[in-house]
Amino acid sequence: MTASDTMPNTMPDTVRLTDSVDSDLAEERGTRGRTTIADRVVERLAVHAAREVEGVGGSARRLLGVRVTGEAPRRSVQASAHVSGGSASLRVQLSVRYPTSVARTVERARDHIMRRVTELTGLEVSRVDVTVTALHGDTEPRRTVQ
Amino acid sequence: MSVGVELDVDRIAAAVRERPPVADLHGGRFGEIATYLPGRRVTGVRVRPADITVGIVGRYPATVAEMADAVRTAVGPVDRPVHVAVMDIKADTNTNTTDRTASASEDQVAVGSARRMP
């Protein structure tokens, strides 16, 4: 394009850089450049992974510990992630379908989240703290991701 | 300088966007991944003398490695490192949402609410 052809050499220098991206260093690939992964990416992947586990449903959003939406299996699983160095730690809030074993479901969810996040990002997942915020019934049809 | 001046930011942006593992370009947490051209800015691609940074929204379920490879392939051979910042993930609507409405999908991605992107 014409605009960039005429772009002076100094142009890129006018872009002030913050360290936000570079500090999330996840992978160094020699001269090819770095690949960085934002916390939010890990959060989304964890949410996807959690929902792939049978018996896992969403959790109400909370602000300062107060529910701001209803607990429902259709709702989103909540996740927050912290990535530092090559590893991620996660906090996940979800609900479990009523007659299933909470312990087993949580264990499966944790395993699955760790495996999927590692598979998809290459990050090591150091811990997954799971909070079960509700038990939900079968009344609402759940979409399962195959 | 030499080759660097010829880098076409618009071409890079378009090529990256076309890759299947890439859902969109992303300007970074503070909008810092951008190139300013006369009268406009290109969000998601930052070309500097020492490196190129591309910010993207990846498409689930591609792996981060696939996304990074796709970006570097799209940029093509250049004389400086290409940094890839995966800033967000978008679900491939075909794989896991069949009956999801717009509001429901918004709810589904409500993660880390304290970290809303601008």
Interface residues (C-beta under 8 A of the other chain):
Chain A: M1 A3 S4 D5 M7 P8 N9 M11 P12 D13 T14 V15 R16 L17 T18 S20 V21 D22 D24 A26 E27 T31 R32 G33 R34 T35 T36 I37 A38 D39 R40 V41 E43 R44 L45 A46 V47 H48 R51 G58 R61 L63 T69 R74 R75 S76 Q78 A79 S80 A81 E119 L120 T121 G122 R143 V145
Chain B: M1 G4 V5 E6 L7 D8 V9 D10 R11 G28 R29 F30 E32 I33 A34 T35 Y36 L37 P38 R40 R46 V47 R48 P49 D51 I52 T53 G55 G58 Y60 P61 A62 T63 V64 A65 A68 R72 P81 V82 H83 V84 A85 V86 M87 D88 I89 A91 T95 N96 T97 T98 D99 R100 A104 D107 Q108 V109 A110 V111 G112 S113 R115 M117
